[in-house]
């Protein structure tokens, strides 16, 4: 289906009954072109959604159907404010699952395979949707919630899953725990790691480290509670995330002005969900920074993002004229052997911001100085590094919170 046709179908379904978008877009009518869509349809922002949830607590007014029709409840992580609750009706939830099944197929999964899910099932959509989508397409889904890392590794050793779904950070943590147990994870027969929740899977240094530890392919994926599953590694180029076909209309704009960026330039990802009518999003500014590319051999409507999710628009800091993104720091850290967890501290209390790192040293005597040298070579500035012992920094099962900004 062409994007314009899908967008008009979306408007026809939601505008008569959805209070949020009825107020925002009610007089719009049929959109005649993609240029008109960009010119006449305003962005939706997370601040808008948060204000709407506050005014119409607890679920907001972005609901197309009566409340009793909604059967699924999830919420955002709340790392940048109060969590947003997101509801799905059965049809919308099925659309989410179909998008995740596309992710599984792109990862090489097929009916009869098995997957291990080493996370506790809270209210976050990624856990439930990945697991349920796998079972629906005939994958034997093995839950690993409520267990220690050691017990999860014993389950992997016993049941030999083909796939593991987790964050890049937790996959590295399991590999380190396996070494302590004399259980090399590279000998457990895992075919692929499907990593999500944070940058990493599209960063070459992180991917090489994961592949080396697990002796498995690394498949990156990203999504959001508000949007559902969005992208997965391109099978021909693992440094590129490709967007789920026919599920989203994607734009990439300058984070400040909202003007579209050219291919190859960094901008903010804007998404319109084309099949989640019960809780839709139209031109949603995700806050994710990406570098759009056209996938080779396909038309310009097929969008890819080179380097994956580079970072968040509100995470980027400028230090001495250099733009620092979380993914850029991650790439340098993971290029140095012997580092476990790490933390980045940005001190904005002085006239100029200062950045420093704390690293957990797993092995080696010169790791601290080696990392400082790598940081200086990449960013042309000195970034102090402080080393602590193994286990002194917290490990993360879900999204790692490594950046700390000090403003007062």
C-alpha positions as CSV (number, residue, x, y, z in Angstrom):
1,X,0.0,0.0,0.0
2,X,1.3,3.5,-0.9
3,X,2.0,5.8,2.1
4,X,-0.5,8.4,1.0
5,X,-3.3,5.8,0.7
6,X,-2.5,4.3,4.1
7,X,-2.4,7.7,5.7
8,X,-5.8,8.7,4.4
9,X,-7.2,5.3,5.5
10,X,-5.7,6.1,9.0
11,X,-7.4,9.5,9.1
12,X,-10.7,8.1,7.9
13,X,-10.6,5.5,10.8
14,X,-9.5,7.8,13.6
15,X,-10.7,11.4,13.0
16,X,-14.4,10.8,13.7
17,X,-13.9,9.2,17.1
18,X,-10.4,9.9,18.5
19,X,-10.6,13.0,20.7
20,X,-6.9,13.8,20.7
21,X,-6.5,13.8,16.9
22,X,-10.0,15.0,16.3
23,X,-9.1,18.2,18.1
24,X,-5.6,18.3,16.4
25,X,-6.6,17.4,12.8
26,X,-10.4,17.5,12.7
27,X,-10.7,19.9,9.8
28,X,-8.0,18.3,7.7
29,X,-10.0,16.2,5.2
30,X,-8.4,14.0,2.5
31,X,-4.7,14.6,2.0
32,X,-3.9,14.9,-1.7
33,X,-0.1,14.6,-1.7
34,X,2.8,13.8,0.6
35,X,3.8,17.4,0.3
36,X,0.4,18.5,1.7
37,X,0.8,15.9,4.5
38,X,4.2,17.5,5.5
39,X,2.9,21.1,5.2
40,X,-0.6,20.7,6.8
41,X,-0.2,18.0,9.4
42,X,1.6,19.1,12.6
43,X,4.1,17.0,14.5
44,X,3.0,15.1,17.6
45,X,5.4,15.4,20.6
46,X,5.9,13.4,23.7
47,X,5.2,16.6,25.8
48,X,1.8,16.8,24.1
49,X,1.0,13.2,25.0
50,X,2.2,13.7,28.6
51,X,0.0,16.8,28.9
52,X,-2.9,14.9,27.5
53,X,-2.4,12.0,29.9
54,X,-2.3,14.5,32.7
55,X,-5.5,16.2,31.6
56,X,-7.3,13.0,30.9
57,X,-5.8,10.7,33.5
58,X,-4.9,7.8,33.4
59,X,-5.0,6.9,29.7
60,X,-5.2,10.2,27.9
61,X,-7.7,10.9,25.1
62,X,-5.7,9.4,22.2
63,X,-8.2,6.4,22.1
64,X,-10.2,5.8,19.0
65,X,-12.6,3.3,20.5
66,X,-14.6,2.9,23.8
67,X,-12.4,2.0,26.7
68,X,-13.9,-1.5,27.1
69,X,-12.5,-2.5,23.7
70,X,-8.9,-2.2,24.9
71,X,-7.4,-5.4,26.3
72,X,-3.6,-4.7,26.4
73,X,-1.9,-2.4,28.9
74,X,1.7,-1.2,28.6
75,X,3.7,1.8,29.7
76,X,6.9,3.6,28.8
77,X,10.0,3.4,31.0
78,X,9.6,6.9,32.4
79,X,13.3,7.7,32.1
80,X,12.4,11.2,30.9
81,X,9.3,11.9,33.0
82,X,6.3,10.1,34.2
83,X,5.5,6.9,32.4
84,X,2.9,7.1,29.6
85,X,0.3,4.4,29.6
86,X,-0.4,2.9,26.2
87,X,-3.5,0.7,25.5
88,X,-4.2,-1.6,22.5
89,X,-7.4,-3.1,21.2
90,X,-7.1,-6.7,19.8
91,X,-6.7,-5.5,16.2
92,X,-4.0,-3.0,17.2
93,X,-2.2,-5.6,19.2
94,X,-2.3,-8.0,16.3
95,X,-0.6,-5.3,14.2
96,X,2.1,-5.0,16.8
97,X,2.7,-8.8,16.8
98,X,2.8,-8.9,12.9
99,X,5.5,-6.2,13.0
100,X,7.5,-8.3,15.6
101,X,7.1,-11.4,13.5
102,X,8.7,-9.5,10.6
103,X,11.6,-8.8,13.0
104,X,11.9,-12.5,13.8
105,X,11.9,-13.5,10.2
106,X,14.5,-11.0,9.3
107,X,16.6,-12.4,12.2
108,X,16.3,-15.9,10.5
109,X,13.8,-17.4,12.9
110,X,11.3,-19.9,11.6
111,X,8.6,-22.2,13.0
112,X,10.2,-25.0,15.1
113,X,13.1,-22.8,16.3
114,X,13.4,-21.8,20.0
115,X,14.1,-18.5,21.7
116,X,15.2,-17.6,25.3
117,X,13.9,-14.4,26.9
118,X,16.1,-13.5,29.9
119,X,14.0,-10.7,31.4
120,X,11.2,-10.1,33.9
121,X,7.9,-9.3,32.4
122,X,6.9,-5.9,33.6
123,X,4.6,-3.4,31.9
124,X,7.0,-2.8,29.0
125,X,5.7,-3.7,25.6
126,X,8.9,-5.1,24.1
127,X,8.9,-8.1,26.5
128,X,5.4,-9.2,25.9
129,X,5.3,-8.5,22.1
130,X,8.5,-10.3,21.3
131,X,7.5,-13.3,23.3
132,X,3.9,-13.5,22.1
133,X,4.9,-12.9,18.5
134,X,7.4,-15.7,18.7
135,X,4.9,-18.2,20.0
136,X,2.3,-17.2,17.4
137,X,4.7,-18.0,14.5
138,X,5.7,-21.4,16.0
139,X,8.9,-20.5,17.9
140,X,9.2,-22.3,21.2
141,X,9.5,-19.4,23.6
142,X,11.4,-20.1,26.9
143,X,10.8,-17.5,29.6
144,X,13.8,-16.6,31.9
145,X,12.2,-14.0,34.2
146,X,12.8,-14.0,37.9
147,X,16.1,-15.9,37.7
148,X,19.7,-15.0,38.4
149,X,22.1,-14.6,35.6
150,X,23.8,-17.9,36.7
151,X,20.5,-19.8,36.5
152,X,19.6,-18.2,33.2
153,X,22.9,-19.5,31.8
154,X,22.2,-23.0,33.1
155,X,18.8,-22.9,31.3
156,X,20.5,-21.8,28.1
157,X,23.1,-24.6,28.6
158,X,20.3,-27.2,29.1
159,X,17.7,-26.1,26.5
160,X,20.1,-24.8,23.8
161,X,17.9,-22.0,22.3
162,X,18.5,-20.9,18.8
163,X,17.9,-17.2,19.6
164,X,18.2,-15.0,22.7
165,X,16.5,-11.6,23.0
166,X,18.0,-9.1,25.3
167,X,19.9,-5.8,25.5
168,X,23.5,-5.6,24.2
169,X,24.6,-4.7,27.8
170,X,22.9,-7.8,29.3
171,X,24.4,-10.1,26.6
172,X,27.9,-8.9,27.5
173,X,27.1,-9.3,31.2
174,X,25.9,-12.9,30.6
175,X,29.2,-13.6,28.8
176,X,31.2,-12.2,31.7
177,X,29.2,-14.3,34.2
178,X,29.7,-17.3,32.0
179,X,33.5,-16.8,32.3
180,X,33.2,-16.8,36.1
181,X,31.2,-20.0,35.9
182,X,33.7,-21.6,33.5
183,X,30.8,-21.8,31.0
184,X,31.9,-20.2,27.7
185,X,28.8,-18.8,26.1
186,X,30.3,-19.2,22.6
187,X,29.9,-23.0,23.1
188,X,26.1,-22.9,23.9
189,X,24.9,-23.2,20.3
190,X,23.1,-19.9,20.1
191,X,22.6,-18.9,16.4
192,X,21.7,-15.2,16.9
193,X,21.3,-12.6,19.5
194,X,18.4,-10.2,18.9
195,X,19.4,-7.1,20.8
196,X,17.3,-4.1,21.5
197,X,16.5,-1.5,24.2
198,X,19.7,0.6,23.7
199,X,22.3,1.4,21.1
200,X,24.8,-1.3,20.4
201,X,23.8,-3.9,17.9
202,X,24.5,-1.6,14.9
203,X,27.8,-0.3,16.4
204,X,30.6,-2.3,14.8
205,X,32.8,-2.5,17.9
206,X,29.9,-3.7,20.1
207,X,28.7,-6.2,17.4
208,X,32.2,-7.7,17.0
209,X,32.5,-8.1,20.8
210,X,29.1,-9.8,21.1
211,X,29.8,-12.0,18.1
212,X,33.2,-13.0,19.5
213,X,31.8,-13.8,22.9
214,X,28.7,-15.8,21.8
215,X,29.9,-17.1,18.4
216,X,26.5,-16.0,17.1
217,X,25.1,-13.4,14.7
218,X,24.0,-10.1,16.2
219,X,20.6,-8.7,15.0
220,X,19.8,-5.2,16.1
221,X,16.2,-4.0,16.6
222,X,14.5,-0.9,17.9
223,X,11.0,0.0,18.8
224,X,9.0,2.1,21.3
225,X,5.9,1.6,23.5
226,X,4.2,4.4,21.6
227,X,5.0,3.0,18.2
228,X,5.6,-0.7,18.5
229,X,8.4,-2.6,16.7
230,X,10.0,-0.4,14.1
231,X,13.3,-1.6,12.7
232,X,15.7,-4.6,12.4
233,X,19.2,-5.0,11.0
234,X,19.3,-5.2,7.2
235,X,20.3,-8.8,6.3
236,X,22.8,-7.5,3.7
237,X,24.3,-4.8,5.9
238,X,24.2,-5.2,9.7
239,X,25.2,-1.6,10.2
240,X,21.9,-0.4,8.8
241,X,18.5,-0.7,10.4
242,X,15.6,-1.1,8.0
243,X,12.1,0.0,8.8
244,X,9.1,-2.4,8.9
245,X,7.5,-2.3,5.5
246,X,3.9,-1.0,5.2
247,X,3.7,-0.5,9.0
248,X,5.2,3.1,9.3
249,X,5.7,6.2,7.4
250,X,9.1,7.5,8.4
251,X,10.6,11.0,8.1
252,X,13.9,12.4,9.3
253,X,14.0,16.1,10.3
254,X,16.4,18.6,11.8
255,X,15.9,18.2,15.6
256,X,15.4,22.0,16.1
257,X,13.7,23.3,12.9
258,X,11.7,20.2,11.8
259,X,13.0,20.6,8.3
260,X,13.7,17.3,6.4
261,X,17.3,16.3,6.3
262,X,19.1,14.9,3.3
263,X,20.2,11.3,3.1
264,X,23.4,10.8,5.1
265,X,22.7,13.6,7.5
266,X,21.8,13.1,11.1
267,X,18.3,14.0,12.1
268,X,15.4,13.1,14.4
269,X,13.2,10.2,13.4
270,X,9.5,11.0,12.9
271,X,7.0,8.2,12.6
272,X,3.4,7.7,11.6
273,X,1.9,4.4,12.6
274,X,-0.2,3.1,9.7
275,X,-2.1,0.2,11.3
276,X,-2.5,0.8,15.0
277,X,-5.8,2.6,14.7
278,X,-6.9,2.2,18.3
279,X,-4.0,4.3,19.7
280,X,-2.4,6.0,16.7
281,X,0.5,8.4,16.3
282,X,0.7,10.9,13.4
283,X,4.1,12.5,12.7
284,X,5.4,11.6,16.1
285,X,8.8,13.1,17.0
286,X,10.5,10.1,18.6
287,X,13.6,11.9,19.9
288,X,15.7,9.2,18.3
289,X,18.6,10.5,16.2
290,X,19.3,8.6,13.0
291,X,21.3,8.9,9.7
292,X,18.8,8.0,6.8
293,X,20.0,6.0,3.8
294,X,18.2,4.5,0.9
295,X,18.7,0.7,0.8
296,X,20.6,-0.3,-2.2
297,X,18.5,-1.8,-5.1
298,X,15.2,-0.5,-3.7
299,X,13.2,2.7,-4.2
300,X,13.5,5.8,-2.1
301,X,10.5,4.8,-0.1
302,X,12.5,2.0,1.6
303,X,14.3,3.8,4.4
304,X,17.3,2.5,6.4
305,X,19.3,4.1,9.2
306,X,23.1,3.7,9.0
307,X,24.6,3.2,12.4
308,X,21.3,2.3,14.0
309,X,19.9,4.7,16.6
310,X,22.8,7.1,17.1
311,X,21.3,8.5,20.3
312,X,18.5,10.7,21.7
313,X,18.2,14.3,20.7
314,X,18.1,15.3,24.4
315,X,21.2,13.0,25.2
316,X,23.6,14.7,22.9
317,X,26.0,17.1,24.5
318,X,28.4,19.6,22.9
319,X,31.8,19.7,24.6
320,X,34.4,22.0,23.2
321,X,32.6,22.1,19.9
322,X,32.3,18.3,19.6
323,X,28.9,16.6,19.4
324,X,29.0,13.6,21.8
325,X,26.4,10.9,21.3
326,X,26.0,7.9,23.5
327,X,26.7,5.5,20.6
328,X,30.0,7.3,19.8
329,X,31.2,6.8,23.4
330,X,30.0,3.2,23.4
331,X,31.9,2.4,20.2
332,X,35.2,3.6,21.7
333,X,34.6,1.9,25.0
334,X,33.8,-1.5,23.4
335,X,36.9,-1.2,21.2
336,X,39.1,-1.7,24.3
337,X,39.3,-5.2,25.8
338,X,38.8,-5.7,29.5
339,X,36.0,-3.3,30.2
340,X,32.7,-4.4,31.7
341,X,30.2,-1.7,32.7
342,X,30.9,2.0,32.4
343,X,29.3,5.3,33.3
344,X,29.6,8.8,31.6
345,X,29.3,11.9,33.7
346,X,28.6,15.3,32.1
347,X,29.3,18.2,34.4
348,X,27.5,21.4,33.2
349,X,28.0,23.5,36.3
350,X,31.1,25.4,34.9
351,X,31.4,27.8,32.0
352,X,32.1,24.8,29.7
353,X,30.7,21.2,30.0
354,X,33.2,18.6,31.2
355,X,32.9,14.9,30.5
356,X,34.5,12.0,32.4
357,X,34.1,8.2,32.4
358,X,34.1,5.6,35.1
359,X,34.9,2.1,33.9
360,X,34.7,-1.4,35.5
361,X,38.0,-3.2,34.7
362,X,37.6,-6.9,34.3
363,X,41.1,-7.7,33.3
364,X,44.3,-5.9,32.3
365,X,46.6,-3.4,33.9
366,X,46.6,-0.6,31.3
367,X,42.9,-0.4,30.4
368,X,42.4,3.0,31.9
369,X,45.3,4.7,30.0
370,X,44.4,2.8,26.8
371,X,40.8,4.0,26.8
372,X,42.0,7.6,27.5
373,X,44.2,7.4,24.5
374,X,41.4,6.0,22.3
375,X,39.0,8.8,23.4
376,X,41.6,11.5,22.7
377,X,42.3,10.0,19.2
378,X,38.6,9.9,18.3
379,X,37.3,13.1,19.9
380,X,40.5,15.3,19.9
381,X,40.1,16.1,23.6
382,X,41.1,14.6,26.9
383,X,38.3,12.8,28.6
384,X,39.4,11.6,32.1
385,X,38.9,7.9,32.9
386,X,38.6,6.5,36.4
387,X,38.9,2.7,36.9
388,X,37.0,0.7,39.5
389,X,36.9,-3.0,40.2
390,X,34.7,-5.7,38.8
391,X,31.1,-5.5,40.2
392,X,31.4,-1.9,41.5
393,X,29.1,-0.5,38.8
394,X,25.5,-1.8,38.5
395,X,24.7,-4.2,35.7
396,X,21.5,-3.7,33.7
397,X,18.9,-6.3,32.5
398,X,16.9,-3.7,30.6
399,X,17.8,-0.2,29.4
400,X,21.2,0.8,30.7
401,X,21.3,4.2,32.3
402,X,24.9,5.2,31.9
403,X,24.8,9.0,31.3
404,X,24.6,11.3,34.3
405,X,24.3,15.1,33.7
406,X,25.1,17.4,36.6
407,X,23.5,20.8,36.1
408,X,23.4,22.3,39.6
